[in-house]
Amino acid sequence: MTTTTRPTTALKREVQAYLKKWGLDYDVHWYSKTKWRERGEPFGNEADLSLTFEGPLYEALNYGSYGGYRAGGAQDFLAEVGRKYGYFFEQGYAWSGHFHKD
């Protein structure tokens, strides 16, 4: 991470690279805090970065498909990369996740 890269930008890029590498990047959409709040959702409104997902990432996080529950799988990765940038990952709905400042 360079000194000019915002932590949320670096975090998002690292997650996107991971999702692409493992084929989990289908139908994933990203939202800033402002854009997420504009959706009017009841959860995740204090998160700096939110995402929605269907397809493989949904299956990985909710059913353990694609190695989602294995050590180093999607759940572990999202928690670890969040910590790396000073955030924690929380799943909101079955189809959304949020990075909150730790």
Number of C-alpha atoms within 10 A of each C-alpha: 10 7 6 6 10 12 17 18 12 15 22 19 12 15 18 14 13 16 18 12 10 14 12 23 19 14 12 18 12 16 17 15 18 13 13 21 16 11 10 9 10 8 15 22 20 15 22 17 25 25 19 19 20 17 13 21 26 21 18 20 23 15 12 17 16 17 16 22 16 13 10 13 17 24 21 16 17 23 16 16 19 25 16 12 17 15 23 18 23 18 18 16 11 13 17 20 22 28 28 19 16 10
